[in-house]
Every structure is written in structure tokens, then in C-alpha cells.
């Protein structure tokens, strides 16, 4: 009996050692969520029904996970966006995982991706945000729930939009007209600056396609509903992405297929790791 007990103890210790070796290193996950319905935008055609509801849905899901800090910023104009983003970036350490979620309009111009602030005229560069975050955190997870449609097709083509620098969001980098957006490809493009294993970007739909906003106002978009369901489960982020993509594709009858770009050199478990079976 003593031998059996000693053997079981050794097996248990070995299992613990193997688990410790396989488990990802401890890292704090900090989340920044930006969501806008464009309720105050001068052009009412920009208004959407569900991004703010989506942001609240994702925030509620994250509160049921291992995420340490969660900030939801609703209807951020360029100034509030810049302040929230800079504060978030400054709070990161080299051991942190930065999780960013954006719900609203997104456009590509000359192959670069831009996110539209709540003021309806300021475009924030996605690449610039990624560069800033990868310089501060151990890894970056950026979820882009955008490209819901192109509401600007019938707008005044002489209207100009600012391309805003994230680093001090009051400063315009450049100015574009609606022609640049209206006649660009549908949806968003691949992130050209994404290199190595420092960041992963999860898009609500594939390049060149648009994402559905949802049939009922305030009830959430197809992507947000499925992502919120999966992000809180005890599974790896890779599994969360895959299951979300499959569920959204099925929910939209194939019209929308989320996809990812980039990778991290370690596993991330937002909802926590699965419990190991007792040996």
C-alpha cells in the first residue's frame, strides 16, 4: 500500500511539473474598448445601431474572465480617443497583454486601415496604434469589429476628413476627401506593418468584405454576440477565434467570415485555462 501511495504521489508531482512547463507564463491582461454609434456625428448617415451595445456586451463578457483592468470608452471623439489610448498605453508593462476592441466604422485608404472616431470626421490609423502598443506590452490582441457598411457613397464628395495621429490626437497627419474612401476597396485591408510574433489582429470579417451591424438596434451585431459568448470560455484565444469565426459564418449564412492576422509566441487564455483531469 505504501508503494502504491508513493507511486501515486510521484505521478501527481510529475503531472504538476509537466503542467507548469506547458502553461503560459503569467501575464496581466488589460483591456481598452472603444465603441461608437456616431449619434452626434454631423452626417446622420454614419449612424449605426449596435456598436455601443456591442462594446457593453464585450465588456460584460470580459468581466467574467481573467482580465485585470477593463475600460470602455463610448462615443470617443479624436481628443477622448487619444487621451484614453495614451493612458492605456502608458499603463502597460513589458509583462502585460494589451487587449483592444473597436466597434464602429473602419475604412482602408491606399491599403492602410483607419478607424473612424465618434465625431464622424477623424480617422485614427490602426497601424499607428499597433506600433505604439507593441512597443509597450508583451503581446497585443486587437479586435476590429468594423467595416459595417460604407454610408458615405452618396455624401458630398468635397467633404474632407482628417487622418489623426494617435500620439496626441489633436494633430492631423493628412487630409483626405470622401472620394478616397468611397472609391477604395470595400472593407479593410491586411495590416501591412504587422511583423513577427508581437500582435494578433482579429477582424469581424475578411478583407474586402463588410460586416453586418445586426437586425435589431441595441441587440448586438452577429460578430459581437458570438465573440462575447466565446471569449469568456476556458479555452485558448486561438480556439476562441476559430469558434467565433465558424459561428458568425453560420449565423450570417456565409455572408461574413471573421479572420485573423498575426500571432503571438505563447498561448493566451482570456477566460482561464481548462481544469486538468485528476490523474
Order of alpha helices (4+ residues) and beta strands (2+ residues): alpha-beta-alpha-beta-alpha-beta-beta-beta-beta-alpha-beta-beta-beta-alpha-beta-alpha-alpha-beta
